[in-house]
Amino acid sequence: MKKTDRLYALMEQLKDGRLHTAEALAERFGVSVRTIYRDMDVLMASGVPIEGERGRGYTARGGFTLPPLTLTETELEVLHLGLAAIGAGAGEMPELAQAAQSLSAKIDAVLPEEGAPEPGAFGFASYPFHEAAEGFRHMPAVRAAIRARQRLRITLRGDGSALEIRPLRLDYWGRIWTCVAWNETTGAFDSLRLDRITALTPLPGLFVDEPGKRLADYEGRKP
């Protein structure tokens, strides 16, 4: 598993609200306890709201919130897309790269909830920007589908699997955008990374709320 994928998987694991020891996480992800400690340090330095310490265990308090009068969701998308583009060519544009780093630090300063660890410049975002940037091209279509209650067929990078989903909500977690959806292919809720989507097609017909497949059902699940 690539480090970026492991960091995302760790964030998803910690979001269940339970306390996870470094030993248990190391066994789950097939790495050393020392590696888990380093990963936790990276996530905390990036502003991910993790609570815990070595020897006791770790958990996450929740996602990030944005000051509503400062940035809109679309403005945040634009900022991150711009940072992604500049990050990809930082070697040839040192001045712009420095400005992008400064802007990233300012964004990070307002993203974590109150009391979160102080974020570091770029932090988790220092990993390849171009992969995360790929997800932005699907953002308008996914958001439109959520508003219209439009079913989607998506293809994922890697195994090339095609899924039919009911998109329910966009989430932001550690600079990665995900879509909470009812996955009609697997018959279960799913949290899909937008940067893993290689193709997206709206399907005919709109979906209606059905017990067990609604956003409220997803939010009401027990940890």
C-alpha positions in Angstrom: 0.0 0.0 0.0 1.3 3.4 -1.0 2.0 5.8 1.9 -0.7 8.2 0.7 -3.2 5.4 0.6 -2.3 4.2 4.0 -2.6 7.7 5.5 -6.1 8.0 4.0 -7.0 4.5 5.2 -5.8 5.5 8.7 -8.0 8.6 8.7 -11.0 6.5 7.7 -10.3 4.0 10.4 -9.9 6.6 13.1 -13.2 8.3 12.1 -15.2 5.4 13.7 -14.8 7.1 17.1 -13.1 4.2 18.8 -9.6 4.2 20.4 -7.1 2.3 18.3 -3.7 1.3 19.6 -0.6 1.7 17.4 -0.1 -2.1 17.7 -3.5 -2.9 16.4 -3.2 -0.4 13.5 0.3 -1.8 12.6 -1.1 -5.3 12.4 -4.1 -4.2 10.3 -2.0 -2.3 7.8 1.0 -4.7 7.8 3.6 -2.1 8.9 5.7 -1.6 12.0 4.5 0.3 15.1 7.2 2.8 14.5 5.7 3.5 11.1 2.3 4.0 12.6 3.8 6.5 15.1 5.4 8.4 12.1 2.1 8.4 10.2 0.2 9.8 13.3 2.8 12.6 13.5 2.3 13.4 9.8 -1.5 13.5 10.2 -1.4 15.6 13.4 1.0 18.0 11.8 -1.4 18.3 8.8 -4.2 19.5 11.0 -6.2 16.3 11.0 -8.1 16.3 14.3 -6.6 13.3 16.0 -6.6 12.7 19.7 -4.2 10.3 21.5 -0.6 9.6 22.1 1.9 6.8 21.9 1.2 4.0 24.3 -2.4 4.9 24.8 -4.1 4.9 21.4 -5.6 7.2 18.8 -9.0 8.4 17.6 -10.3 11.3 15.5 -12.8 13.9 16.6 -14.4 14.5 13.2 -13.9 16.3 10.0 -13.0 19.9 9.2 -15.3 22.9 9.2 -14.9 26.1 7.2 -15.9 29.6 8.4 -19.0 30.2 6.2 -18.3 33.9 5.8 -14.7 33.3 4.7 -14.8 30.6 2.0 -17.5 28.9 0.1 -17.2 25.3 -0.9 -16.6 26.4 -4.5 -13.9 28.8 -3.4 -12.2 26.1 -1.5 -12.2 23.8 -4.6 -10.6 26.6 -6.6 -7.9 27.1 -4.1 -7.0 23.5 -3.8 -7.1 23.0 -7.6 -4.7 26.0 -8.0 -2.4 24.6 -5.3 -2.5 21.3 -7.0 -1.5 22.8 -10.4 1.3 24.8 -8.8 2.5 21.9 -6.7 2.9 19.8 -9.8 5.3 22.4 -11.4 6.9 23.6 -8.2 10.4 22.7 -9.4 10.2 25.3 -12.2 8.4 28.0 -10.3 10.1 28.4 -6.9 8.5 31.8 -6.2 5.0 30.5 -6.9 5.7 27.3 -5.0 6.6 29.4 -2.0 3.4 31.5 -2.3 1.4 28.3 -2.6 3.0 27.0 0.6 2.2 30.2 2.4 -1.4 30.1 1.1 -1.7 26.4 2.1 -0.6 27.3 5.7 -3.2 30.1 5.9 -6.0 27.7 4.7 -4.8 25.0 7.2 -4.9 27.6 10.0 -8.7 27.9 9.6 -9.7 24.3 8.6 -9.1 22.3 11.8 -11.8 22.5 14.5 -10.9 24.5 17.6 -8.3 22.8 19.7 -6.8 20.7 16.9 -3.0 20.3 16.6 -1.2 23.2 14.9 -1.0 22.3 11.2 2.3 22.3 9.3 2.8 24.0 5.9 1.5 21.6 3.2 1.7 18.6 5.6 -0.3 15.7 4.1 -0.9 17.9 1.1 2.9 17.6 0.3 2.2 14.2 -1.3 1.6 14.3 -5.0 -0.9 17.0 -5.8 -1.7 15.8 -9.3 -3.6 12.7 -8.1 -5.9 14.7 -5.8 -6.4 17.3 -8.6 -7.8 14.7 -10.9 -10.9 14.5 -8.6 -11.8 18.1 -9.1 -12.9 17.6 -12.7 -15.8 15.4 -11.4 -16.8 17.8 -8.6 -19.4 19.7 -10.5 -21.1 16.6 -11.9 -21.2 14.9 -8.5 -22.6 18.0 -6.8 -25.2 18.4 -9.5 -26.2 14.7 -9.1 -26.6 15.1 -5.3 -28.9 18.1 -5.8 -30.9 16.4 -8.5 -30.9 13.0 -6.8 -29.3 11.5 -10.0 -27.9 8.0 -10.0 -24.3 7.8 -11.4 -22.1 5.1 -13.0 -18.5 5.6 -12.1 -15.3 3.8 -12.9 -12.5 3.7 -10.4 -8.7 3.8 -11.0 -6.8 0.7 -10.2 -9.0 -2.3 -10.8 -11.2 -0.5 -13.3 -14.3 -1.5 -11.5 -17.6 0.1 -12.5 -20.1 1.0 -9.8 -23.7 2.4 -9.8 -24.2 4.8 -6.9 -26.7 7.1 -5.4 -24.5 10.1 -4.4 -25.6 11.6 -1.0 -23.0 14.0 0.3 -19.6 15.5 -0.4 -17.1 15.3 2.4 -13.7 16.9 2.9 -11.1 15.1 5.0 -7.4 15.7 5.0 -7.4 17.5 1.7 -9.1 14.6 0.0 -12.7 15.0 -1.2 -15.0 12.0 -0.9 -18.6 11.2 -1.8 -20.8 9.4 0.6 -23.0 7.2 -1.5 -25.3 4.2 -1.5 -23.5 1.7 -3.7 -26.1 -0.1 -5.6 -23.5 -2.5 -7.0 -22.4 -3.8 -3.6 -25.7 -3.0 -1.7 -24.0 -1.0 1.0 -22.9 2.5 1.9 -19.6 3.7 0.6 -17.2 6.6 0.9 -15.6 7.1 -2.5 -12.5 9.2 -3.2 -13.1 11.6 -6.1 -9.5 11.4 -7.1 -10.0 7.7 -7.8 -12.8 8.3 -10.3 -11.6 8.0 -13.9 -15.0 8.1 -15.6 -18.5 9.3 -14.6 -21.8 9.0 -16.4 -25.2 10.2 -15.2 -27.9 7.4 -15.4 -31.5 8.0 -16.5 -34.1 8.3 -13.8 -33.9 9.9 -10.4 -33.7 8.0 -7.1 -36.1 8.5 -4.2 -35.5 8.0 -0.5 -35.7 4.4 0.6 -35.3 3.1 4.2 -31.8 1.9 4.8 -30.4 3.8 1.8 -30.7 7.4 2.9 -28.1 9.8 4.2 -29.9 9.8 7.6 -29.4 6.0 7.7 -25.7 6.5 7.0 -25.3 9.1 9.6 -27.2 7.0 12.2 -25.0 4.0 11.9 -23.5 2.8 15.2 -19.6 2.8 15.3 
